[in-house]
Amino acid sequence: MKKIITTLTVMTLLAACSEKTTKGEDNYAIISGRVSTPGEIEKVLLAQNNEVVKEIPVSPSGFFQDTIRPITENHYYYLFESSILQIPIYLDKQTNLELTFDKDLEKTVLSGTEKEKNQYLLEREVIVNNKIFRSDAELFKQEPKVFKENIKKYFEKLRTKLNSYKFDKEFLEKQQKWIEYKFAECLIDYPNSYNYFVGTQPVLPEDFYEEIKGIDFDNAQEYDSNEAYSDLVQRKYFQQIGDLEDPVQLDNFIKTIGALKSENIRSDFAEGLASMIHPSNPKNKEILDFVLANSKEEEVKQTAQLTYDKITKLAVGAPSPVFTNYENANGGTNSLSDFKEKLVYVDVWATWCRPCLAEIPALKALHDKL
């Protein structure tokens, strides 16, 4: 890859390194590169543990560069150009990583320190996400035995790639576990995906989940250090809720998560549960209590409480919020009192939505009928 770096950029990089060295600190990394579509992307996002840790501005020419500090014990990040173009990266102290995004992930170019580790992570992303989770429906439409055999082939290919590098023991063992967890996630995900694409539940062999039996789904340290494990835990437990409005399923789910010993796992699930508070949910109070008791994030607790307070006012049988002299489509006004003891049909749509606009004749016909 030809690197075109201005004198100013070089001076900036040298100054950044010099500054940290002078202070006796080495807990930083530098990432730089180019986006796939210069002029269209204004920033790239660096994320870790599903949270954005840095927004990096992109120049009109498509170049970006930033110093990341501090580098935590969890060295794994994702760099997002967009919601569909993301690259897993590994950053250690004093890593200097350069990359050029490409919409064809396999053509993304990497250079700099820790190149081999990042090259492997890129190859891993291509195999697992592009070939499996973002593949067409054909893979998950296969019968259980065939599906499992084909999935195994993908992960064996990934193991071969991993073993072809001469990685240090810590990185190697973490990636071996990553493969184990991601394979298990595929197995757990299979029945729902098969049902979605085929329309029926698959008949699973007795040993279909054999490889999952030895996995501990309540490991706080692993949850924070291995994103494949956290994905697996989320997938395993959230799949227990097939119907968000089924009080029995919600009750069992809350009890199951509440029994976990890992505070960080309970806290993450509390955030997911908070989004389930809505007017038609019969377990809103139980969800709110769980969120308040288990979430570590004050913002999550406050949002859950505010949402609960609002939807309580909208419960069936509660007095409607009063509105007065709202403009109507005919140029006049209406108040809530105008609709007392009348059948009211409410259609909510967006003025920019063409399919919505196309439904207006049907709305008018319904208006005349009622």
C-alpha positions in Angstrom: 0.0 0.0 0.0 1.4 3.4 -1.0 1.3 5.7 2.0 0.8 9.4 1.2 1.2 11.2 4.5 1.8 15.0 4.6 4.7 16.5 6.5 2.2 17.9 9.0 0.8 14.5 9.7 4.2 13.0 10.2 5.1 15.8 12.6 1.8 15.3 14.5 2.5 11.6 14.9 6.1 12.2 16.1 5.0 14.9 18.5 2.3 12.6 20.0 4.8 9.8 20.5 7.5 12.3 21.9 5.0 13.8 24.3 4.1 10.4 25.8 7.7 9.2 25.9 8.8 12.4 27.7 6.2 11.8 30.4 7.3 8.2 30.8 4.0 6.8 29.6 3.5 4.2 26.9 -0.2 3.4 27.5 -1.5 4.6 24.1 -1.9 3.4 20.6 -2.1 5.2 17.2 -4.6 4.3 14.5 -4.7 5.9 11.1 -6.0 5.1 7.6 -8.5 5.9 4.9 -12.2 5.2 4.5 -13.7 3.4 1.5 -15.7 6.4 0.3 -13.8 9.7 0.8 -16.1 12.7 1.0 -19.1 10.7 2.3 -17.9 9.6 5.7 -17.4 12.3 8.4 -16.2 10.1 11.2 -15.3 6.6 12.2 -16.2 5.1 15.5 -14.0 3.1 17.8 -16.0 0.8 20.1 -15.3 -1.7 22.9 -17.8 -3.9 24.7 -20.6 -2.5 22.6 -19.9 1.1 23.7 -18.3 3.9 21.6 -15.1 4.9 23.2 -13.9 7.4 20.5 -15.3 9.3 17.5 -12.5 9.9 15.1 -13.0 12.7 12.5 -12.4 12.0 8.8 -11.0 14.6 6.5 -12.6 15.4 3.1 -9.9 13.4 1.5 -10.9 10.3 3.5 -8.0 10.3 6.0 -8.3 9.7 9.7 -5.8 9.5 12.5 -6.0 9.6 16.3 -4.2 8.5 19.5 -6.1 6.1 21.7 -5.5 6.2 25.4 -5.5 4.4 27.7 -5.2 0.9 26.4 -7.1 -1.4 28.8 -6.5 -5.0 29.6 -9.1 -5.9 27.1 -7.2 -5.2 23.9 -10.0 -5.9 21.5 -12.0 -3.1 19.7 -14.2 -2.6 16.6 -13.7 0.2 14.2 -16.9 1.2 12.4 -17.0 3.1 9.1 -20.7 2.4 9.0 -23.3 0.0 10.5 -22.5 -2.6 7.9 -18.7 -2.0 7.5 -16.8 -2.7 10.6 -13.4 -4.2 11.4 -12.2 -5.9 14.6 -8.9 -4.6 15.7 -6.3 -5.4 18.4 -4.5 -2.6 20.2 -1.6 -3.0 22.6 0.5 -0.3 24.2 2.4 1.7 21.6 0.6 -0.1 18.7 0.7 2.0 15.5 -1.9 0.5 13.1 -2.7 1.7 9.6 -5.6 0.5 7.6 -7.6 1.2 4.5 -11.3 0.3 4.5 -12.8 -1.5 1.6 -16.5 -2.3 1.1 -15.3 -5.8 0.2 -13.9 -6.7 3.7 -11.4 -9.2 2.3 -9.7 -6.3 0.4 -9.1 -4.2 3.5 -5.4 -3.4 3.8 -3.6 -3.5 7.1 0.0 -2.4 8.0 2.0 -1.3 11.0 2.7 -2.9 14.4 0.4 -5.9 15.5 -0.3 -6.4 11.8 -0.5 -10.2 12.0 -3.0 -10.2 14.9 -5.2 -7.7 13.1 -4.9 -9.6 9.9 -6.1 -12.7 11.6 -9.0 -10.8 13.2 -10.0 -9.5 9.8 -9.9 -13.0 8.3 -12.0 -14.2 11.3 -14.6 -11.5 10.6 -14.8 -12.5 6.9 -15.4 -16.2 7.7 -17.8 -15.9 10.7 -19.8 -12.8 9.9 -19.8 -12.6 6.1 -19.9 -16.4 5.4 -22.2 -17.4 8.3 -24.3 -14.7 10.1 -24.7 -12.5 7.1 -25.0 -15.2 4.6 -28.1 -15.9 2.6 -30.8 -18.1 4.0 -29.5 -21.3 2.4 -27.2 -22.1 5.3 -29.8 -21.9 8.1 -32.5 -23.6 5.9 -30.4 -26.8 6.0 -31.5 -29.8 8.2 -29.8 -29.9 11.6 -27.2 -32.6 10.8 -26.1 -31.0 7.5 -26.1 -27.5 9.1 -23.9 -28.6 11.9 -21.5 -30.3 9.6 -21.1 -27.3 7.4 -20.7 -24.9 10.3 -18.0 -27.1 11.7 -16.1 -26.8 8.4 -16.1 -23.0 8.6 -14.7 -23.1 12.2 -12.2 -25.8 11.3 -11.0 -23.5 8.5 -10.7 -20.7 11.1 -8.7 -22.9 13.5 -6.3 -23.7 10.7 -5.8 -20.0 10.0 -5.3 -19.3 13.7 -2.7 -22.1 14.0 -0.8 -20.9 10.9 0.3 -17.8 12.8 2.9 -17.9 15.6 0.9 -16.0 18.2 1.7 -15.6 21.8 0.0 -18.0 24.3 -2.5 -15.4 25.7 -3.7 -14.3 22.3 -3.9 -17.9 21.0 -5.9 -19.2 23.9 -8.3 -16.3 23.8 -9.0 -16.8 20.1 -9.4 -20.6 20.6 -12.1 -19.8 23.2 -13.6 -17.2 20.8 -14.0 -20.0 18.2 -15.6 -22.3 20.7 -18.1 -19.6 21.8 -19.0 -18.5 18.3 -19.6 -22.1 17.2 -21.9 -22.5 20.2 -23.8 -19.3 19.3 -24.4 -20.7 15.8 -26.0 -23.8 17.3 -28.2 -21.8 19.7 -29.2 -19.5 16.9 -30.1 -22.3 14.5 -33.6 -23.3 15.6 -35.1 -19.8 15.5 -33.3 -19.0 12.2 -34.5 -22.3 10.6 -38.1 -21.6 11.8 -37.9 -18.0 10.4 -36.8 -19.2 6.9 -38.6 -22.5 6.7 -41.7 -21.9 8.7 -41.4 -24.9 11.0 -39.3 -25.9 14.0 -36.4 -28.3 13.2 -36.2 -31.7 14.8 -32.9 -31.6 16.6 -30.8 -34.8 17.2 -30.1 -35.6 20.8 -26.5 -34.6 20.6 -27.0 -31.4 18.6 -26.0 -29.2 21.6 -23.2 -31.6 22.9 -20.5 -29.0 22.5 -22.3 -26.5 24.6 -22.7 -28.6 27.7 -19.3 -27.7 29.2 -19.7 -23.9 28.9 -20.3 -21.8 32.0 -22.8 -19.1 31.2 -22.2 -17.2 34.4 -18.6 -16.1 34.1 -18.1 -12.4 34.9 -14.5 -12.1 33.8 -15.0 -13.9 30.5 -18.1 -11.7 29.8 -16.0 -8.6 30.0 -12.9 -9.9 28.2 -14.3 -12.0 25.3 -17.0 -10.4 23.1 -17.9 -13.8 21.6 -18.7 -15.1 25.1 -20.9 -12.0 25.9 -22.7 -12.5 22.5 -23.3 -16.1 23.4 -24.7 -15.4 26.8 -27.0 -12.7 25.4 -28.2 -15.1 22.7 -28.8 -18.0 25.0 -30.9 -16.2 27.5 -32.8 -13.7 25.3 -34.0 -16.6 23.1 -36.1 -17.7 26.1 -38.5 -14.8 25.3 -40.4 -15.8 22.2 -43.3 -13.5 22.9 -42.5 -10.1 24.6 -46.1 -9.9 25.9 -46.2 -13.4 27.4 -46.2 -12.9 31.2 -45.0 -16.4 32.0 -42.0 -16.2 29.6 -41.1 -12.7 31.0 -41.4 -13.9 34.6 -39.2 -17.0 34.0 -36.7 -14.8 32.2 -36.4 -12.3 35.0 -36.1 -15.1 37.6 -33.4 -16.8 35.5 -31.3 -13.7 35.0 -31.8 -12.6 38.6 -30.3 -15.9 39.8 -27.0 -15.2 38.0 -24.1 -14.5 40.3 -22.3 -12.2 37.9 -23.3 -8.5 38.5 -22.0 -7.3 35.1 -24.1 -9.9 33.3 -27.2 -9.0 35.3 -26.5 -5.3 34.6 -26.3 -5.8 30.9 -29.5 -7.7 30.8 -31.2 -5.0 32.9 -30.4 -2.5 30.1 -31.9 -4.9 27.5 -35.0 -5.4 29.7 -35.5 -1.7 30.2 -36.3 -1.4 26.5 -39.2 -3.8 27.0 -41.2 -1.4 29.1 -44.2 -0.4 27.0 -47.9 0.0 27.4 -49.0 -3.5 26.4 -46.4 -5.3 28.5 -48.1 -7.0 31.5 -44.8 -7.2 33.5 -43.7 -3.5 33.4 -43.5 -3.2 37.2 -41.4 -6.4 37.5 -39.1 -5.2 34.8 -38.6 -1.8 36.4 -37.8 -3.4 39.7 -35.2 -5.7 38.1 -33.6 -2.8 36.3 -33.4 -0.6 39.4 -32.0 -3.4 41.4 -29.4 -4.7 38.9 -28.3 -2.0 36.5 -25.0 -0.3 37.2 -25.8 2.6 34.9 -27.7 5.5 36.5 -28.8 6.7 33.1 -30.4 3.3 32.4 -32.3 3.4 35.7 -33.5 7.0 35.2 -34.7 6.2 31.6 -36.5 3.1 32.8 -38.2 5.0 35.6 -39.3 7.8 33.3 -40.6 5.4 30.7 -42.5 3.5 33.3 -44.1 6.7 34.7 -45.2 7.7 31.2 -46.7 4.4 30.1 -48.5 4.0 33.4 -50.5 7.1 32.4 -51.4 5.3 29.1 -52.6 2.0 30.7 -56.0 0.7 29.6 -58.7 2.4 31.6 -56.5 5.4 32.6 -57.8 8.9 31.7 -56.6 10.1 28.3 -54.2 13.0 28.3 -56.2 16.1 27.4 -55.6 18.1 24.3 -57.4 21.3 23.2 -57.8 23.0 19.8 -55.4 20.8 17.7 -55.4 21.6 14.0 -57.1 19.0 11.9 -56.8 18.1 8.2 -59.8 20.3 7.2 -58.3 23.5 8.6 -60.3 23.5 11.7 -59.5 22.3 15.2 -60.4 19.4 17.5 -60.2 18.8 21.2 -60.3 15.6 23.2 -63.8 16.5 24.3 -65.0 16.4 20.7 -64.4 12.7 20.5 -66.2 11.7 23.7 -68.3 8.5 23.3 -67.2 8.2 19.7 -65.3 5.4 17.9 -61.8 6.8 17.1 -59.4 5.3 14.5 -55.8 6.5 14.8 -53.4 6.2 11.9 -49.9 7.5 12.5 -47.7 8.0 9.5 -44.8 10.1 8.2 -45.2 12.9 5.6 -42.0 11.7 3.8 -43.1 8.0 3.7 -44.4 7.2 0.2 -46.0 3.9 1.2 -47.7 5.8 4.0 -49.0 8.4 1.6 -50.3 5.6 -0.7 -52.5 4.4 2.2 -54.4 7.7 2.5 -57.2 6.7 0.1 -57.8 3.7 2.3 -57.9 5.9 5.3 -60.4 8.2 3.7 -62.6 5.2 2.7 -62.5 4.0 6.3 -63.4 7.5 7.5 -66.5 7.5 5.3 -67.5 4.0 6.4 -67.2 4.9 10.1 
